Amino acid sequence: MQYFSTAANTVFYQQPQSFTKWDAPAILAYALGATLYMPASMPSIVEMVQSRKYPNLTSFVIDLEDAVGDKEVVACEEKVVRDIRQLYTLYCGQEITAEQLPLIFIRVRSVEQLQLLATALGEQQKVLTGYVFPKFTATNGQAYFTVLEQIIEQYELTLYGMPILESREIIYKESRMDALCAVKQILQQHRERVLNVRIGATDFCGIYGIRRQMDATIYDIGMMQDCIADIVNVLGREEDGFVISGPVWEYLHAKNTVTEGLMKEVILDKQNGLLGKTIIHPSHIRIVQALYAVSYEDYMDACDIVERNDGQQGVFKSYNANKMNEIKPHMRWAQKIMHLARIYGVLHESVEQTALLKYEEVGESKYAEK
């Protein structure tokens, strides 16, 4: 996969580089970008991948949890197995190449369902990048990763887990720190399998009967701003290196208000230490991706910080002479920018991120996620 493959060459100072699910997890964690959630009942998943219906789609989640009604679980499980088998057949027949295969995940309902799917699919899970673990806590978390490790060993696969933090223990302030520290301990034990940590803002808000408006962001809800800050505080530390993604944007159509709200929220995600975004409609893909393309100024500053890290000086003037670059405190930021530059590219000095929006290709299909 490669970001912005339809953009004109005049847009980028440094082109985005391609990647596949077999790249290093440190790369894939940054490469998820706009991750599209879709219900497992959606009829055209295989066709969507094979035809590259959405050329900008690089990662998606087939949802067997809240996007599927309780009465349709069995039918959807069977459909997911058929879909993955078809994709595996197409991959083995080189009708879908490794470079054309998106990062594909399945969100399961339970550890038992994870075991059921793994048994049914076996080595055909090769086309998957991993599984999403909902309502992840210290109580169920160890079991999820234990089963994942068993699947990887039994079938000799490369797979990752993405836990979703959305339980009452984490949103309730009095239990939050204990819950987060317990979760962190499990994630540290399985560090090489943790591709990304996701935040279930819809579930959190639902506990209180709150829903953000179309022109608002998740950060306008004080309770969520407080919770996100604590999640980043515990899991986003330098010594751990967990990548934490932005919560779902739940409005469907790319009208002006929605687009402006989504853009504002992604900018705030980035400012608050989150990377990537859960989305529910193809029209959101390019908006999120565009905002992760690296500006020329940020790239030049990051390069300077990394290159001058030789002990000769501690601080110097930035590329545009509009701020200071302090090597030690700004080093991790610079390293993040270099990762983003590899995946999303570096824009020419005179090009804004919004220039990438004109290359958007949007389908009409609607997707539903909780």
Order of alpha helices (4+ residues) and beta strands (2+ residues): beta-alpha-beta-alpha-beta-alpha-beta-alpha-beta-alpha-beta-alpha-alpha-beta-alpha-alpha-beta-alpha-beta-alpha-alpha-beta-beta-alpha-beta
